């Protein structure tokens, strides 16, 4: 695991072992999301083992990148709207309600990927986001995502399903 960076959303998700965004999954994608103004961004370098066809990124990996970046963005946005840092109480976790992806162009595994997500609306337990996957300065996939708050540490819930 890399050194702790307080700007990285995933560094504030204790015991996260998710394949896409889990800092505690050495075999996973280990994305790192952060704010750049109103956008959340993630820069990620694909490995050839994530190809679908030779030198092209697998669509399932693209979906995982978009999904995980969006769920982490929803969590960070909730803290931001409350005017508090990511490492403060309560801890939140979001899960995917819907993920509607439009694959626009083939995406190379030979170049870095950038994800850019924006919160469109946050209401109750639901957050609606858009997320673009960008390769070589072109949007190669775009998505509308609904994130659902499934864990709120401040509520009397039996246990966090995201912790062991």
ROSE-4610 file (N, C-alpha, C; in Angstrom, 1 decimal, always signed):
// ROSE-4610
residu = [X/X/X/X/X/X/X/X/X/X/X/X/X/X/X/X/X/X/X/X/X/X/X/X/X/X/X/X/X/X/X/X/X/X/X/X/X/X/X/X/X/X/X/X/X/X/X/X/X/X/X/X/X/X/X/X/X/X/X/X/X/X/X/X/X/X/X/X/X/X/X/X/X/X/X/X/X/X/X/X/X/X/X/X/X/X/X/X/X/X/X/X/X/X/X/X/X/X/X/X/X/X/X/X/X/X/X/X/X/X/X/X/X/X/X/X/X/X/X/X/X/X/X/X/X/X/X/X/X/X/X/X/X/X/X/X/X/X/X/X/X/X/X/X/X/X/X/X/X/X/X/X/X/X/X/X/X/X/X/X/X/X/X/X/X/X/X/X/X/X/X/X/X/X/X/X/X/X/X/X/X/X/X/X/X/X/X/X/X/X/X/X/X/X/X/X/X/X/X/X/X/X/X/X/X/X/X/X/X/X/X/X/X/X/X/X/X/X/X/X/X/X/X/X/X/X/X/X/X/X/X/X/X/X/X/X/X/X/X/X/X/X/X/X/X/X/X/X/X/X/X/X/X/X/X/X/X/X/X/X/X/X/X/X/X/X/X/X/X/X/X/X/X/X/X/X/X/X/X/X/X/X/X/X/X/X/X/X/X/X/X/X/X/X/X/X/X/X/X/X/X/X/X/X/X/X/X/X/X/X/X/X/X/X/X/X/X/X/X/X/X/X/X/X/X/X/X/X/X/X/X/X/X/X/X/X/X/X/X/X/X/X/X/X/X/X/X/X/X/X/X/X/X/X/X/X/X/X/X/X/X/X/X/X/X/X/X/X/X/X/X/X/X/X/X/X/X/X/X/X/X/X/X/X/X/X/X/X/X/X/X/X/X/X/X/X/X/X/X/X/X/X/X/X/X/X/X/X/X/X/X/X/X/X/X/X/X/X/X/X/X/X/X/X/X/X/X/X/X/X/X/X/X/X/X/X/X/X/X/X/X/X/X/X/X/X/X/X/X/X/X/X/X/X/X/X/X/X/X/X/X/X/X/X/X/X/X/X/X/X/X/X/X/X/X/X/X/X/X/X/X/X/X/X/X/X/X/X/X/X/X/X]
num = [1/1/1/2/2/2/3/3/3/4/4/4/5/5/5/6/6/6/7/7/7/8/8/8/9/9/9/10/10/10/11/11/11/12/12/12/13/13/13/14/14/14/15/15/15/16/16/16/17/17/17/18/18/18/19/19/19/20/20/20/21/21/21/22/22/22/23/23/23/24/24/24/25/25/25/26/26/26/27/27/27/28/28/28/29/29/29/30/30/30/31/31/31/32/32/32/33/33/33/34/34/34/35/35/35/36/36/36/37/37/37/38/38/38/39/39/39/40/40/40/41/41/41/42/42/42/43/43/43/44/44/44/45/45/45/46/46/46/47/47/47/48/48/48/49/49/49/50/50/50/51/51/51/52/52/52/53/53/53/54/54/54/55/55/55/56/56/56/57/57/57/58/58/58/59/59/59/60/60/60/61/61/61/62/62/62/63/63/63/64/64/64/65/65/65/66/66/66/67/67/67/68/68/68/69/69/69/70/70/70/71/71/71/72/72/72/73/73/73/74/74/74/75/75/75/76/76/76/77/77/77/78/78/78/79/79/79/80/80/80/81/81/81/82/82/82/83/83/83/84/84/84/85/85/85/86/86/86/87/87/87/88/88/88/89/89/89/90/90/90/91/91/91/92/92/92/93/93/93/94/94/94/95/95/95/96/96/96/97/97/97/98/98/98/99/99/99/100/100/100/101/101/101/102/102/102/103/103/103/104/104/104/105/105/105/106/106/106/107/107/107/108/108/108/109/109/109/110/110/110/111/111/111/112/112/112/113/113/113/114/114/114/115/115/115/116/116/116/117/117/117/118/118/118/119/119/119/120/120/120/121/121/121/122/122/122/123/123/123/124/124/124/125/125/125/126/126/126/127/127/127/128/128/128/129/129/129/130/130/130/131/131/131/132/132/132/133/133/133/134/134/134/135/135/135/136/136/136/137/137/137/138/138/138/139/139/139/140/140/140/141/141/141/142/142/142/143/143/143/144/144/144/145/145/145/146/146/146/147/147/147/148/148/148/149/149/149/150/150/150/151/151/151/152/152/152/153/153/153/154/154/154/155/155/155/156/156/156/157/157/157/158/158/158/159/159/159/160/160/160/161/161/161/162/162/162/163/163/163/164/164/164]
x = [+0.8/+0.0/+0.9/+0.4/+1.2/+1.0/+1.9/+1.8/+0.4/+0.0/-1.3/-1.2/-2.2/-2.4/-3.8/-3.9/-5.2/-6.2/-5.8/-6.7/-7.3/-6.7/-7.2/-8.4/-9.6/-10.8/-10.6/-10.0/-9.9/-9.0/-8.2/-7.4/-8.2/-9.5/-10.4/-11.5/-11.3/-12.3/-11.6/-11.7/-11.1/-11.5/-10.5/-10.7/-11.4/-11.2/-11.8/-11.0/-11.6/-11.0/-11.6/-12.3/-13.0/-11.9/-12.3/-11.3/-11.0/-11.9/-11.7/-11.0/-11.6/-11.2/-10.5/-10.4/-9.9/-8.4/-8.0/-6.5/-6.0/-6.8/-6.4/-6.6/-6.6/-6.6/-5.4/-4.4/-3.1/-3.3/-4.3/-4.5/-5.5/-6.1/-7.1/-6.5/-7.4/-7.1/-6.5/-6.9/-6.4/-6.4/-7.6/-7.8/-7.6/-7.2/-7.1/-7.8/-8.8/-9.7/-9.5/-9.6/-9.4/-10.2/-10.4/-11.1/-10.2/-10.7/-10.1/-11.2/-11.4/-12.5/-13.8/-14.8/-16.1/-16.1/-15.0/-14.9/-14.1/-14.5/-13.6/-12.8/-11.5/-10.7/-9.9/-9.6/-8.7/-7.9/-6.6/-5.7/-5.2/-5.3/-5.0/-4.2/-3.2/-2.5/-2.8/-3.4/-3.8/-2.6/-2.8/-1.8/-2.4/-1.5/-1.9/-2.9/-2.7/-3.6/-5.0/-5.3/-6.7/-7.3/-6.7/-7.2/-8.4/-9.2/-10.3/-9.7/-9.4/-8.6/-7.2/-6.3/-4.9/-4.9/-4.3/-4.0/-5.3/-6.5/-7.7/-8.2/-8.7/-9.1/-10.5/-10.6/-11.8/-12.9/-14.1/-15.3/-15.7/-15.5/-15.8/-14.9/-13.6/-12.7/-13.1/-13.5/-13.9/-15.1/-16.1/-17.2/-16.8/-15.9/-15.4/-14.8/-13.9/-13.3/-14.4/-15.3/-16.4/-17.2/-17.6/-18.4/-17.7/-16.5/-15.8/-15.4/-15.0/-14.7/-16.0/-17.1/-18.4/-18.8/-18.7/-19.1/-18.2/-16.9/-16.0/-16.3/-16.7/-17.1/-18.3/-19.3/-20.5/-20.2/-19.3/-18.9/-18.2/-17.3/-16.5/-17.4/-18.4/-19.3/-20.2/-20.6/-21.4/-20.6/-19.4/-18.5/-18.4/-18.1/-18.0/-19.2/-20.4/-21.6/-21.9/-21.3/-21.5/-20.3/-19.4/-18.4/-17.3/-17.1/-16.1/-15.1/-14.0/-12.9/-13.3/-12.7/-13.0/-12.7/-11.8/-11.4/-12.2/-13.3/-14.2/-15.4/-16.0/-17.2/-18.4/-19.4/-19.5/-18.9/-18.6/-18.1/-19.3/-19.2/-20.3/-19.8/-20.7/-20.3/-21.5/-21.2/-22.2/-22.1/-23.2/-23.3/-24.0/-23.7/-24.3/-25.8/-26.6/-28.0/-28.2/-27.7/-27.7/-26.4/-26.0/-24.8/-25.1/-25.3/-25.7/-24.5/-23.8/-22.6/-22.8/-22.3/-22.2/-20.8/-20.4/-19.1/-19.0/-18.2/-18.1/-17.0/-15.9/-14.7/-13.9/-13.1/-12.1/-11.2/-10.7/-9.9/-8.6/-7.5/-6.2/-5.7/-5.0/-4.3/-2.8/-2.5/-1.1/-1.0/-2.1/-2.1/-2.8/-2.4/-3.1/-4.6/-5.4/-6.8/-7.1/-8.1/-8.5/-10.0/-10.5/-11.9/-12.3/-13.4/-13.9/-15.4/-15.7/-17.1/-17.6/-18.9/-19.5/-20.8/-21.0/-22.3/-23.4/-24.4/-25.5/-26.6/-26.9/-27.9/-27.7/-27.9/-27.8/-29.1/-29.8/-31.1/-31.4/-31.5/-31.7/-30.5/-30.8/-29.7/-29.2/-29.7/-29.3/-28.5/-27.5/-26.6/-26.5/-26.9/-26.8/-25.5/-24.7/-23.5/-23.4/-22.5/-22.0/-20.5/-20.1/-18.7/-18.2/-17.1/-16.4/-15.1/-14.9/-13.6/-12.9/-11.7/-11.0/-9.6/-9.3/-8.0/-7.5/-6.3/-5.7/-6.5/-7.0/-7.8/-9.1/-9.6/-11.0/-11.8/-13.1/-14.0/-14.3/-14.0/-14.2/-15.4/-15.8/-17.0/-17.6/-18.9/-19.6/-20.7/-21.0/-22.0/-22.8/-24.0/-24.9/-25.0/-24.7/-24.6/-25.5/-26.2/-26.9/-26.2/-25.8/-25.1/-26.1/-26.2/-27.1/-26.3/-26.6/-26.0/-26.5/-25.5/-25.9/-25.3/-24.4/-23.9/-23.6/-24.2/-24.0/-23.6/-22.3/-21.8/-22.5/-23.2/-23.9/-25.2/-25.7/-27.0/-26.8/-27.8/-27.8/-28.0/-26.9/-27.0/-26.2/-26.5/-25.9/-24.4/-23.9/-22.5/-22.2/-21.0/-20.7/-20.4/-21.2/-20.9/-19.6/-19.0/-17.7/-16.5/-16.7/-15.6/-15.6/-14.5/-14.4/-15.0]
y = [-1.2/+0.0/+1.2/+2.3/+3.5/+4.3/+5.3/+6.2/+6.9/+7.3/+7.9/+9.3/+9.7/+11.0/+11.4/+12.4/+12.8/+13.3/+13.6/+14.1/+12.9/+11.7/+10.5/+9.9/+9.8/+9.4/+8.0/+7.1/+5.7/+5.5/+6.5/+6.4/+6.6/+6.9/+7.2/+6.2/+5.0/+3.9/+2.7/+2.7/+1.7/+0.2/-0.6/-2.0/-2.3/-1.4/-1.6/-2.6/-3.7/-4.8/-4.9/-3.9/-4.0/-4.1/-4.9/-5.1/-3.8/-2.9/-1.7/-0.6/-0.3/+0.8/+0.5/-0.8/-1.2/-1.0/-0.2/+0.0/-1.3/-2.1/-3.4/-4.6/-4.4/-5.5/-5.4/-6.1/-6.0/-6.5/-7.3/-7.8/-6.9/-5.9/-5.1/-3.9/-3.1/-1.9/-0.8/-0.7/+0.3/+1.8/+2.1/+3.5/+4.5/+5.7/+6.8/+8.0/+8.4/+9.5/+10.7/+11.9/+13.2/+14.3/+15.3/+16.5/+17.4/+17.8/+18.9/+19.9/+20.9/+21.8/+21.0/+21.1/+20.5/+19.0/+18.7/+17.3/+16.4/+15.2/+14.2/+13.5/+13.3/+12.8/+11.6/+10.7/+9.6/+9.3/+9.3/+8.9/+7.5/+6.7/+5.2/+4.7/+3.9/+3.3/+1.9/+1.5/+0.1/-0.8/-2.0/-3.1/-3.9/-4.5/-5.3/-6.5/-7.0/-8.1/-7.7/-6.4/-5.9/-5.7/-6.3/-6.1/-7.0/-6.6/-7.4/-8.0/-7.1/-7.6/-7.0/-7.4/-7.0/-5.4/-4.9/-3.5/-2.6/-3.3/-2.6/-3.0/-2.0/-2.2/-3.0/-4.0/-4.8/-3.9/-4.1/-3.3/-3.5/-4.7/-4.9/-4.1/-4.0/-3.2/-1.8/-1.3/+0.1/+0.3/-0.6/-0.5/-0.4/-1.3/-1.3/+0.1/+0.6/+1.9/+3.0/+3.0/+4.0/+3.8/+2.6/+2.3/+2.7/+2.2/+2.5/+3.9/+4.6/+6.0/+6.8/+6.4/+7.1/+6.8/+5.6/+5.3/+6.1/+6.2/+6.9/+8.4/+8.9/+10.3/+10.6/+9.7/+10.0/+10.1/+9.2/+9.3/+10.6/+11.0/+12.2/+13.4/+13.4/+14.5/+14.7/+13.6/+13.7/+14.4/+14.1/+14.8/+16.2/+16.5/+17.9/+18.7/+18.1/+18.9/+19.2/+18.3/+18.5/+19.4/+19.8/+20.7/+20.1/+18.8/+18.1/+17.3/+17.0/+16.3/+14.8/+14.1/+12.7/+11.8/+12.2/+11.3/+11.5/+12.2/+12.6/+11.6/+11.7/+10.9/+11.6/+10.9/+9.5/+9.0/+7.7/+7.1/+6.6/+6.9/+6.5/+5.5/+4.6/+3.8/+3.7/+3.8/+3.8/+2.5/+2.1/+0.9/+1.4/+0.7/+1.0/+0.7/+1.7/+1.5/+1.2/+2.1/+1.8/+2.3/+1.7/+2.0/+1.9/+3.1/+3.1/+3.6/+2.7/+3.1/+3.1/+4.1/+4.2/+4.1/+3.0/+2.8/+3.4/+4.5/+5.3/+4.9/+4.5/+4.2/+3.2/+2.4/+1.5/+2.3/+1.7/+2.4/+1.6/+2.3/+1.6/+1.3/+0.1/-0.2/+0.3/+1.0/+1.5/+3.0/+3.6/+5.0/+5.1/+6.1/+6.3/+6.6/+6.3/+6.6/+7.7/+8.5/+9.5/+9.3/+9.4/+9.4/+10.7/+11.3/+12.5/+12.4/+12.5/+12.4/+13.7/+13.9/+15.1/+14.7/+15.2/+15.0/+15.9/+15.3/+16.0/+16.4/+15.4/+15.6/+14.7/+15.2/+14.4/+14.6/+13.6/+13.7/+12.5/+12.7/+11.6/+10.6/+9.3/+8.3/+8.2/+8.9/+8.7/+9.9/+9.5/+10.5/+10.1/+11.1/+10.9/+11.5/+10.8/+11.3/+11.0/+11.8/+11.4/+11.2/+10.3/+9.9/+9.7/+10.3/+10.1/+9.3/+8.4/+7.7/+8.2/+8.7/+9.5/+8.8/+8.6/+8.1/+8.9/+9.3/+10.2/+11.4/+12.0/+13.3/+13.1/+11.9/+11.6/+10.8/+11.2/+10.4/+9.1/+8.0/+6.7/+6.0/+6.4/+5.9/+7.0/+7.0/+7.9/+7.2/+7.6/+6.9/+7.9/+7.4/+8.0/+6.9/+7.4/+6.4/+6.9/+6.0/+6.3/+5.5/+6.3/+5.7/+5.7/+4.7/+4.6/+4.5/+5.3/+5.2/+3.9/+3.0/+1.7/+1.6/+2.5/+2.4/+3.8/+4.2/+5.5/+5.1/+5.4/+5.0/+5.7/+6.8/+7.5/+6.8/+5.9/+5.2/+4.0/+3.6/+2.3/+1.1/+0.7/-0.4/-1.6/-2.8/-3.9/-3.9/-3.7/-3.6/-3.1/-2.6/-2.1/-3.3/-3.5/-4.6/-4.5/-3.4/-3.2/-3.4/-3.8/-4.2/-5.6/-6.2/-7.6/-7.8]
z = [+0.0/+0.0/+0.0/-0.7/-0.8/+0.5/+0.6/+1.8/+1.8/+3.0/+3.2/+2.6/+1.8/+1.3/+1.7/+2.5/+3.1/+2.0/+0.8/-0.3/-1.0/-0.9/-1.6/-0.8/-1.5/-0.9/-0.3/-1.0/-0.6/+0.7/+1.0/+2.2/+3.4/+3.3/+4.4/+4.4/+3.8/+3.8/+4.4/+5.7/+6.5/+6.1/+6.1/+5.8/+4.4/+3.5/+2.1/+1.3/+1.0/+0.2/-1.2/-1.7/-3.0/-4.1/-5.1/-6.2/-6.9/-7.0/-7.8/-6.9/-5.7/-5.0/-3.6/-3.3/-2.0/-1.9/-0.9/-0.7/+0.0/+0.5/+1.2/+0.3/-1.0/-2.0/-2.9/-2.6/-3.3/-4.8/-5.1/-6.4/-7.2/-6.5/-7.2/-8.0/-8.5/-9.3/-8.5/-7.2/-6.3/-6.8/-7.3/-7.8/-6.7/-7.1/-6.1/-6.6/-5.9/-6.3/-5.5/-6.0/-5.3/-6.0/-5.3/-5.8/-6.7/-7.8/-8.6/-8.8/-7.9/-8.0/-7.8/-8.6/-8.5/-9.0/-9.7/-10.3/-9.3/-9.3/-8.6/-9.8/-9.6/-10.7/-10.2/-11.1/-10.8/-12.0/-11.8/-12.9/-12.6/-13.6/-13.4/-14.7/-14.4/-15.5/-15.7/-16.9/-17.1/-17.3/-16.9/-17.2/-18.4/-19.1/-20.3/-19.8/-18.6/-18.1/-18.0/-18.1/-18.1/-19.5/-20.5/-21.9/-22.1/-23.1/-23.6/-24.9/-25.8/-27.0/-26.8/-27.7/-27.6/-27.5/-26.5/-26.3/-26.1/-25.8/-25.6/-24.2/-23.4/-22.1/-22.1/-21.2/-21.1/-20.6/-21.1/-20.8/-19.3/-18.8/-17.3/-16.4/-16.8/-16.0/-16.1/-17.3/-17.5/-16.5/-16.5/-15.6/-14.2/-13.8/-12.4/-12.0/-12.9/-12.7/-12.5/-13.4/-13.3/-12.0/-11.7/-10.6/-9.3/-9.1/-7.8/-7.7/-8.7/-8.6/-8.2/-8.8/-8.5/-7.0/-6.5/-5.2/-4.2/-4.5/-3.6/-3.7/-4.8/-5.0/-4.2/-4.2/-3.4/-1.9/-1.5/+0.0/+0.2/-0.6/-0.4/-0.5/-1.4/-1.6/-0.3/+0.3/+1.5/+2.6/+2.7/+3.7/+3.3/+2.1/+1.6/+1.8/+1.6/+1.8/+3.3/+4.1/+5.6/+6.1/+5.2/+5.6/+6.6/+6.4/+7.3/+6.5/+7.1/+6.4/+6.2/+5.3/+5.0/+6.2/+7.1/+8.2/+9.4/+9.3/+10.5/+10.6/+11.7/+12.0/+11.5/+10.9/+10.7/+9.4/+9.4/+8.2/+7.4/+6.0/+5.1/+4.1/+3.6/+2.5/+1.5/+0.3/-0.8/-1.6/-2.2/-3.1/-4.4/-5.4/-6.7/-6.8/-7.1/-7.4/-8.8/-9.7/-11.1/-11.7/-12.8/-13.5/-15.0/-15.7/-17.1/-17.9/-18.6/-19.3/-20.8/-21.4/-22.9/-23.3/-23.9/-24.4/-25.8/-25.9/-27.1/-28.1/-27.6/-28.4/-27.7/-28.5/-27.8/-26.9/-25.8/-24.9/-24.8/-25.1/-25.1/-23.7/-23.6/-22.4/-22.4/-23.5/-23.6/-23.1/-22.7/-22.2/-20.9/-20.1/-18.8/-19.0/-18.0/-18.0/-17.0/-17.3/-16.4/-16.2/-15.0/-14.7/-14.1/-14.6/-14.1/-13.7/-12.5/-12.0/-11.4/-11.6/-11.0/-10.4/-9.2/-8.5/-9.2/-9.6/-10.3/-9.2/-8.3/-7.3/-6.2/-5.0/-3.8/-3.0/-2.8/-2.1/-1.2/+0.1/+1.0/+0.9/+0.7/+0.6/-0.8/-1.8/-3.2/-3.7/-4.4/-5.1/-6.6/-7.4/-8.9/-9.4/-10.2/-10.7/-12.2/-12.8/-14.1/-14.0/-14.9/-14.8/-16.3/-16.6/-17.9/-17.8/-18.6/-18.7/-19.9/-19.7/-20.7/-21.0/-22.3/-22.7/-23.9/-23.8/-24.8/-25.1/-24.1/-24.1/-24.9/-25.0/-25.6/-24.6/-24.5/-23.7/-24.4/-23.8/-24.5/-23.9/-22.7/-22.1/-21.2/-21.0/-20.2/-19.4/-18.2/-17.4/-16.6/-16.3/-15.3/-14.2/-13.0/-11.9/-10.7/-10.1/-8.8/-7.7/-6.7/-5.5/-4.4/-3.6/-2.5/-1.2/-0.2/+1.1/+1.8/+2.0/+2.6/+4.0/+4.4/+5.8/+6.2/+7.4/+8.1/+9.5/+9.8/+11.1/+12.3/+12.0/+13.1/+13.5/+12.6/+12.8/+13.7/+14.3/+15.1/+14.2/+13.5/+12.6/+13.2/+12.9/+13.5/+13.3/+12.1/+11.9/+10.5/+10.3/+8.9/+8.0/+7.0/+6.1/+5.3/+5.4/+4.7/+5.5/+6.8/+7.7/+8.0/+8.3/+8.7/+10.0]
